[in-house]
């Protein structure tokens, strides 16, 4: 019987399944890449999220108020926290 591809041994349905799954797989890949890019973008490089920065500044204020750190140390902490993390030291 040479009707609907039966002359090819009946394997035509695998091609049909692939043609239906391919757009779905491409869509899943696109959604995954968008989510990944959104999570990676988080803000300018080297800057900590606003909530984290505020919490760190509050801890520095408390330590200074309790006398655990000097004024110079407090000012250095504030400057460092507002600037962002220092670049990693080169190993050598």
N, CA and C atoms as a LAMMPS dump frame, in Angstrom:
ITEM: TIMESTEP
0
ITEM: NUMBER OF ATOMS
276
ITEM: BOX BOUNDS ff ff ff
-5.0000000000000000e+02 5.0000000000000000e+02
-5.0000000000000000e+02 5.0000000000000000e+02
-5.0000000000000000e+02 5.0000000000000000e+02
ITEM: ATOMS id mol type element x y z
1 1 1 N 0.841 -1.169 0
2 1 2 C 0 0 0
3 1 3 C 0.895 1.244 0
4 2 1 N 0.666 2.154 -0.907
5 2 2 C 1.489 3.347 -1.046
6 2 3 C 0.738 4.587 -0.601
7 3 1 N 0.073 4.502 0.496
8 3 2 C -0.753 5.618 0.955
9 3 3 C -0.197 6.172 2.261
10 4 1 N -0.01 7.47 2.381
11 4 2 C 0.493 8.167 3.571
12 4 3 C 1.865 7.662 4.025
13 5 1 N 2.697 7.331 3.109
14 5 2 C 4.071 6.987 3.446
15 5 3 C 4.284 5.57 3.921
16 6 1 N 3.298 4.73 3.778
17 6 2 C 3.47 3.357 4.24
18 6 3 C 4.534 2.635 3.429
19 7 1 N 4.819 3.118 2.251
20 7 2 C 5.845 2.471 1.436
21 7 3 C 7.25 2.707 1.965
22 8 1 N 7.421 3.624 2.944
23 8 2 C 8.739 3.878 3.535
24 8 3 C 8.976 2.993 4.753
25 9 1 N 8.141 2.02 4.965
26 9 2 C 8.331 1.121 6.085
27 9 3 C 7.614 1.582 7.334
28 10 1 N 6.82 2.625 7.249
29 10 2 C 6.058 3.065 8.402
30 10 3 C 6.826 3.946 9.364
31 11 1 N 8.015 4.397 8.989
32 11 2 C 8.823 5.236 9.884
33 11 3 C 8.54 6.717 9.706
34 12 1 N 7.629 7.091 8.855
35 12 2 C 7.309 8.487 8.603
36 12 3 C 6.81 9.199 9.854
37 13 1 N 6.18 8.46 10.767
38 13 2 C 5.625 9.075 11.973
39 13 3 C 6.707 9.625 12.891
40 14 1 N 7.909 9.044 12.825
41 14 2 C 9.004 9.602 13.634
42 14 3 C 9.362 11.011 13.169
43 15 1 N 9.363 11.224 11.871
44 15 2 C 9.608 12.557 11.338
45 15 3 C 8.518 13.528 11.741
46 16 1 N 7.281 13.051 11.774
47 16 2 C 6.168 13.902 12.173
48 16 3 C 6.298 14.314 13.644
49 17 1 N 6.671 13.362 14.491
50 17 2 C 6.857 13.674 15.915
51 17 3 C 7.986 14.688 16.078
52 18 1 N 9.089 14.493 15.354
53 18 2 C 10.212 15.416 15.449
54 18 3 C 9.799 16.822 15.018
55 19 1 N 9.022 16.916 13.945
56 19 2 C 8.586 18.217 13.451
57 19 3 C 7.638 18.906 14.432
58 20 1 N 6.942 18.154 15.268
59 20 2 C 6.077 18.757 16.284
60 20 3 C 6.874 19.148 17.525
61 21 1 N 7.886 18.361 17.864
62 21 2 C 8.672 18.633 19.06
63 21 3 C 9.707 19.739 18.863
64 22 1 N 10.224 19.898 17.672
65 22 2 C 11.274 20.88 17.415
66 22 3 C 10.863 22.298 17.816
67 23 1 N 9.695 22.805 17.417
68 23 2 C 9.321 24.162 17.86
69 23 3 C 9.171 24.269 19.376
70 24 1 N 8.688 23.228 20.02
71 24 2 C 8.54 23.248 21.472
72 24 3 C 9.922 23.32 22.137
73 25 1 N 10.852 22.536 21.637
74 25 2 C 12.209 22.556 22.189
75 25 3 C 12.876 23.917 21.991
76 26 1 N 12.68 24.513 20.839
77 26 2 C 13.247 25.839 20.579
78 26 3 C 12.633 26.862 21.529
79 27 1 N 11.322 26.798 21.741
80 27 2 C 10.653 27.721 22.654
81 27 3 C 11.173 27.56 24.082
82 28 1 N 11.348 26.329 24.538
83 28 2 C 11.875 26.077 25.881
84 28 3 C 13.291 26.647 25.997
85 29 1 N 14.111 26.472 24.973
86 29 2 C 15.468 27.002 24.995
87 29 3 C 15.465 28.526 25.068
88 30 1 N 14.604 29.174 24.295
89 30 2 C 14.528 30.634 24.304
90 30 3 C 14.102 31.136 25.683
91 31 1 N 13.092 30.515 26.283
92 31 2 C 12.634 30.926 27.612
93 31 3 C 13.751 30.737 28.632
94 32 1 N 14.457 29.61 28.564
95 32 2 C 15.567 29.355 29.483
96 32 3 C 16.637 30.436 29.35
97 33 1 N 16.999 30.799 28.126
98 33 2 C 18.034 31.814 27.921
99 33 3 C 17.587 33.185 28.421
100 34 1 N 16.319 33.516 28.263
101 34 2 C 15.816 34.794 28.765
102 34 3 C 15.887 34.832 30.285
103 35 1 N 15.469 33.755 30.937
104 35 2 C 15.518 33.695 32.404
105 35 3 C 16.961 33.757 32.882
106 36 1 N 17.84 33.027 32.224
107 36 2 C 19.258 33.024 32.614
108 36 3 C 19.855 34.43 32.47
109 37 1 N 19.547 35.115 31.371
110 37 2 C 20.083 36.452 31.15
111 37 3 C 19.541 37.435 32.184
112 38 1 N 18.277 37.303 32.527
113 38 2 C 17.679 38.2 33.515
114 38 3 C 18.312 38.007 34.881
115 39 1 N 18.581 36.78 35.251
116 39 2 C 19.215 36.519 36.552
117 39 3 C 20.668 36.955 36.566
118 40 1 N 21.345 36.812 35.45
119 40 2 C 22.761 37.187 35.376
120 40 3 C 22.939 38.695 35.357
121 41 1 N 21.962 39.412 34.843
122 41 2 C 22.091 40.855 34.664
123 41 3 C 22.069 41.611 35.98
124 42 1 N 21.496 41.095 37.015
125 42 2 C 21.378 41.646 38.352
126 42 3 C 21.813 43.072 38.629
127 43 1 N 22.53 43.739 37.805
128 43 2 C 22.959 45.113 38.039
129 43 3 C 24.374 45.303 37.536
130 44 1 N 24.921 46.488 37.757
131 44 2 C 26.291 46.746 37.302
132 44 3 C 27.284 45.794 37.961
133 45 1 N 28.281 45.415 37.214
134 45 2 C 29.277 44.481 37.734
135 45 3 C 29.981 45.078 38.942
136 46 1 N 30.179 44.258 39.95
137 46 2 C 30.908 44.689 41.122
138 46 3 C 30.063 45.393 42.169
139 47 1 N 28.802 45.61 41.914
140 47 2 C 27.94 46.273 42.888
141 47 3 C 27.087 45.228 43.587
142 48 1 N 26.907 45.397 44.883
143 48 2 C 26.046 44.477 45.618
144 48 3 C 24.617 44.998 45.573
145 49 1 N 23.631 44.108 45.687
146 49 2 C 22.238 44.551 45.677
147 49 3 C 21.976 45.583 46.764
148 50 1 N 21.048 46.492 46.503
149 50 2 C 20.773 47.617 47.401
150 50 3 C 20.466 47.163 48.824
151 51 1 N 19.628 46.151 48.995
152 51 2 C 19.279 45.669 50.332
153 51 3 C 20.48 45.13 51.081
154 52 1 N 21.347 44.434 50.373
155 52 2 C 22.553 43.878 50.987
156 52 3 C 23.499 44.995 51.407
157 53 1 N 23.636 46.003 50.565
158 53 2 C 24.515 47.126 50.875
159 53 3 C 24.002 47.881 52.104
160 54 1 N 22.698 48.121 52.168
161 54 2 C 22.128 48.819 53.323
162 54 3 C 22.326 48.009 54.607
163 55 1 N 22.156 46.691 54.528
164 55 2 C 22.353 45.85 55.714
165 55 3 C 23.809 45.903 56.176
166 56 1 N 24.737 45.882 55.228
167 56 2 C 26.157 45.944 55.593
168 56 3 C 26.512 47.295 56.215
169 57 1 N 25.939 48.367 55.67
170 57 2 C 26.184 49.696 56.254
171 57 3 C 25.609 49.791 57.661
172 58 1 N 24.462 49.186 57.883
173 58 2 C 23.858 49.195 59.226
174 58 3 C 24.734 48.44 60.209
175 59 1 N 25.301 47.327 59.8
176 59 2 C 26.2 46.564 60.674
177 59 3 C 27.428 47.409 61.006
178 60 1 N 27.968 48.107 60.004
179 60 2 C 29.13 48.971 60.248
180 60 3 C 28.769 50.074 61.247
181 61 1 N 27.578 50.671 61.091
182 61 2 C 27.136 51.722 62.035
183 61 3 C 27.045 51.171 63.453
184 62 1 N 26.464 50.004 63.596
185 62 2 C 26.317 49.392 64.924
186 62 3 C 27.678 49.087 65.545
187 63 1 N 28.59 48.556 64.756
188 63 2 C 29.921 48.243 65.283
189 63 3 C 30.646 49.513 65.724
190 64 1 N 30.479 50.585 64.936
191 64 2 C 31.094 51.86 65.309
192 64 3 C 30.44 52.407 66.577
193 65 1 N 29.137 52.314 66.676
194 65 2 C 28.419 52.823 67.856
195 65 3 C 28.798 52.049 69.118
196 66 1 N 29.072 50.766 68.989
197 66 2 C 29.456 49.965 70.158
198 66 3 C 30.932 50.102 70.492
199 67 1 N 31.682 50.806 69.651
200 67 2 C 33.107 50.999 69.907
201 67 3 C 33.966 49.837 69.45
202 68 1 N 33.419 48.962 68.632
203 68 2 C 34.188 47.805 68.155
204 68 3 C 35.189 48.185 67.071
205 69 1 N 34.919 49.27 66.359
206 69 2 C 35.838 49.731 65.318
207 69 3 C 36.061 51.235 65.505
208 70 1 N 37.198 51.702 64.993
209 70 2 C 37.528 53.132 65.099
210 70 3 C 36.788 53.917 64.026
211 71 1 N 36.846 55.237 64.153
212 71 2 C 36.198 56.106 63.164
213 71 3 C 36.801 55.889 61.772
214 72 1 N 38.119 55.74 61.726
215 72 2 C 38.794 55.522 60.445
216 72 3 C 38.346 54.201 59.815
217 73 1 N 38.253 53.167 60.661
218 73 2 C 37.791 51.88 60.142
219 73 3 C 36.353 51.976 59.628
220 74 1 N 35.507 52.7 60.369
221 74 2 C 34.112 52.877 59.959
222 74 3 C 34.035 53.605 58.615
223 75 1 N 34.78 54.706 58.5
224 75 2 C 34.755 55.471 57.251
225 75 3 C 35.282 54.645 56.083
226 76 1 N 36.312 53.833 56.345
227 76 2 C 36.852 52.968 55.295
228 76 3 C 35.815 51.922 54.873
229 77 1 N 35.104 51.352 55.853
230 77 2 C 34.047 50.376 55.544
231 77 3 C 32.945 51.015 54.7
232 78 1 N 32.515 52.19 55.088
233 78 2 C 31.457 52.885 54.338
234 78 3 C 31.924 53.144 52.907
235 79 1 N 33.145 53.632 52.766
236 79 2 C 33.674 53.901 51.42
237 79 3 C 33.753 52.617 50.593
238 80 1 N 34.259 51.556 51.187
239 80 2 C 34.383 50.284 50.482
240 80 3 C 33.011 49.729 50.084
241 81 1 N 32.057 49.826 50.994
242 81 2 C 30.733 49.282 50.71
243 81 3 C 30.022 50.078 49.617
244 82 1 N 30.232 51.375 49.583
245 82 2 C 29.585 52.186 48.562
246 82 3 C 30.257 52.028 47.204
247 83 1 N 31.526 51.729 47.19
248 83 2 C 32.272 51.546 45.955
249 83 3 C 32.041 50.158 45.377
250 84 1 N 31.911 49.151 46.208
251 84 2 C 31.769 47.778 45.757
252 84 3 C 33.003 46.99 46.125
253 85 1 N 32.992 45.698 45.844
254 85 2 C 34.124 44.856 46.22
255 85 3 C 35.372 45.199 45.425
256 86 1 N 36.515 45.02 46.073
257 86 2 C 37.806 45.274 45.413
258 86 3 C 38.069 44.15 44.426
259 87 1 N 38.835 44.444 43.362
260 87 2 C 39.189 43.384 42.419
261 87 3 C 40.06 42.344 43.118
262 88 1 N 39.992 41.094 42.673
263 88 2 C 40.782 40.049 43.342
264 88 3 C 42.278 40.321 43.196
265 89 1 N 43.012 40.002 44.25
266 89 2 C 44.462 40.186 44.247
267 89 3 C 45.091 39.208 43.262
268 90 1 N 46.083 39.688 42.53
269 90 2 C 46.729 38.803 41.564
270 90 3 C 47.64 37.825 42.284
271 91 1 N 47.472 36.558 41.947
272 91 2 C 48.295 35.527 42.602
273 91 3 C 49.66 35.475 41.955
274 92 1 N 50.648 35.26 42.762
275 92 2 C 51.962 35.274 42.133
276 92 3 C 52.939 34.655 42.933
